[in-house]
Amino acid sequence: MRHSSRLWLITCLLPAALVAAYTRPSRADTVTFQMTNVHWRNTTYIGNTSMPLAADFFGSGQFTWTYTPGDFAAGTGALVSLDLPPWAVYPSYPATTIVDANGITSTLQGTTNVDNLTYDIAMSFSPALTSPTQAASISSGSYQFAPGTYNFLSGEFDGVISGGTISPIPEPSTFALLSLGSLLLSVRRLRERTVARFET
């Protein structure tokens, strides 16, 4: 009977400890979204037509969304990384990028860098992001690249973005919560078996 009492006490205290560990004052949370198999399809190349160019490229990327719990829609996004098609070389010039719940736009003006590199990228999410656990797709998009004088690929590359998936990356705290939940379930089952043994 003593073992049963101890197990009952553990079973009661674990949920309280779990709640205390994850109850915190309201503050901003940040979730990272992974973009996979982003499909870039080159449709037009204005320039040296003798140069063979791959028609398709599949890339990836990441962006973050920072929000106040309970008000995901009012959050702000930031692009972390984005694989650009290898039809030109892109140095790390700062671009004007907007990430919102509906998609991503990124623009680099040639007048802002010594190589006159210019690009415009736009992609749309379907459906729009409404929660930190939501998955979505890249439904449509377009791009335009003008390598400028950075390399020998002068001219202009135009194309469409026709696919890709978006999924949230679980935070370490999520894994910890799942582990504690699994432990709680195991303790409860052990308690039930112990009580049943003492009662028989």
C-alpha positions in Angstrom: 0.0 0.0 0.0 3.0 2.3 0.7 4.2 1.9 -2.9 0.8 2.7 -4.2 0.7 5.9 -2.2 4.0 7.0 -3.5 3.1 6.4 -7.1 -0.2 8.3 -6.5 1.8 11.2 -5.1 4.2 11.2 -8.1 1.3 11.1 -10.5 -0.4 14.1 -8.9 2.8 16.2 -8.6 4.1 15.7 -12.1 1.3 17.6 -13.9 1.7 20.5 -11.4 5.5 20.6 -12.0 4.9 20.4 -15.8 2.5 23.4 -15.6 4.9 25.4 -13.4 7.8 24.7 -15.8 5.9 25.9 -18.9 3.8 28.7 -17.4 5.6 32.0 -18.0 4.8 35.6 -18.4 3.5 36.7 -21.8 6.4 37.4 -24.1 7.4 37.1 -27.7 7.9 33.6 -29.1 9.7 32.7 -32.3 9.1 29.7 -34.6 11.3 28.7 -37.5 9.7 27.5 -40.7 11.6 25.2 -43.2 11.0 25.6 -46.9 11.7 22.4 -48.9 11.7 21.6 -52.6 11.1 25.2 -53.7 10.7 24.8 -57.4 12.3 27.5 -59.5 11.6 27.1 -63.3 13.6 29.3 -65.7 11.4 30.4 -68.5 13.3 33.2 -70.2 16.9 34.1 -70.7 17.7 37.3 -72.4 21.4 37.4 -73.3 23.9 34.9 -74.7 21.6 32.3 -76.2 24.5 29.9 -76.8 24.9 29.2 -73.1 23.0 26.1 -71.9 20.9 26.8 -68.8 19.1 24.3 -66.5 15.4 24.8 -66.8 14.6 23.7 -63.2 16.1 24.1 -59.8 14.9 22.8 -56.4 16.1 24.6 -53.4 15.3 25.2 -49.7 15.3 28.0 -47.2 14.2 29.1 -43.7 12.4 32.0 -42.2 11.4 32.9 -38.6 8.1 34.3 -37.3 8.1 36.2 -34.0 4.8 36.8 -32.3 3.0 37.3 -29.0 1.3 34.1 -27.8 -2.4 34.4 -28.7 -1.8 36.9 -31.5 0.1 35.0 -34.2 -1.3 37.1 -37.1 0.3 40.3 -35.7 3.8 38.8 -35.7 6.7 39.7 -37.9 8.8 37.5 -40.2 12.5 37.4 -41.2 14.2 35.5 -43.9 17.1 33.4 -42.6 18.2 31.7 -45.8 17.0 31.0 -49.3 18.8 28.9 -52.0 18.8 30.9 -55.2 19.0 29.2 -58.6 22.6 28.6 -59.8 22.1 30.5 -63.1 24.2 33.3 -61.7 26.4 34.1 -58.8 24.9 36.1 -56.0 27.2 37.9 -53.6 25.9 38.9 -50.1 24.4 42.2 -50.8 21.6 43.4 -48.4 18.2 43.1 -50.1 14.9 44.5 -49.1 12.9 41.5 -47.9 9.4 41.2 -46.5 8.1 38.0 -44.9 4.4 38.0 -43.9 1.7 35.4 -43.4 0.9 35.4 -47.1 4.4 35.0 -48.6 7.9 36.4 -49.2 9.1 39.2 -51.4 12.8 40.2 -51.8 14.2 42.9 -54.0 17.8 44.0 -54.7 18.3 47.2 -56.7 21.4 47.3 -58.9 22.0 50.9 -57.9 22.8 49.7 -54.3 25.8 47.6 -55.2 29.0 48.0 -57.2 28.2 45.0 -59.5 24.8 46.3 -60.6 23.2 43.0 -59.5 19.4 43.2 -59.5 16.7 40.7 -58.6 13.0 40.6 -57.7 11.5 37.5 -56.0 8.0 36.9 -54.9 6.3 33.8 -53.6 2.9 33.1 -52.1 1.9 30.7 -49.3 -1.3 28.6 -49.5 -3.0 28.8 -47.1 -1.7 31.8 -45.3 0.1 31.1 -42.0 -2.2 31.4 -39.0 -0.4 29.4 -36.2 3.1 28.2 -35.2 2.2 24.6 -35.9 0.7 25.0 -39.3 2.2 23.6 -42.5 1.6 25.2 -45.9 2.7 25.1 -49.6 4.3 27.6 -51.9 1.5 28.0 -54.4 2.9 30.4 -56.9 5.7 33.0 -57.4 8.0 34.6 -59.9 11.5 35.9 -60.1 13.8 38.1 -62.3 17.5 38.1 -62.0 19.9 40.5 -63.8 23.5 39.5 -62.9 24.9 42.9 -63.9 28.7 43.0 -64.2 29.3 40.4 -61.4 30.1 37.6 -63.8 30.1 36.7 -67.5 26.4 35.8 -67.5 25.1 39.2 -68.6 21.5 39.5 -69.5 18.3 38.6 -67.6 16.8 35.5 -66.2 13.0 35.3 -65.7 11.0 32.4 -64.3 8.3 31.1 -62.0 8.2 29.5 -58.6 5.7 26.7 -58.9 5.9 24.6 -55.7 7.4 23.8 -52.4 6.4 22.9 -48.8 6.6 24.9 -45.6 6.7 23.2 -42.2 7.5 24.5 -38.7 10.6 23.2 -37.0 9.8 21.9 -33.4 11.7 23.8 -30.7 13.7 21.9 -28.1 11.1 22.8 -25.5 8.5 20.9 -27.5 10.5 17.8 -27.4 11.0 18.2 -23.6 7.2 18.6 -23.2 6.6 15.4 -25.2 9.2 13.5 -23.1 7.6 14.6 -19.9 4.2 13.6 -21.2 5.5 10.2 -22.0 7.1 9.9 -18.6 3.8 10.8 -16.9 1.9 8.2 -18.9 4.4 5.5 -18.0 4.2 6.4 -14.3 0.4 6.3 -14.4 0.4 2.8 -16.1 2.9 1.6 -13.5 0.7 2.9 -10.7 -2.4 1.1 -12.2 -0.5 -2.2 -12.4 0.8 -1.8 -8.8 -2.6 -1.0 -7.4 -4.1 -3.9 -9.3 -1.5 -6.2 -7.9 -2.1 -5.1 -4.3 -5.8 -5.4 -4.7 -5.7 -9.0 -5.9 
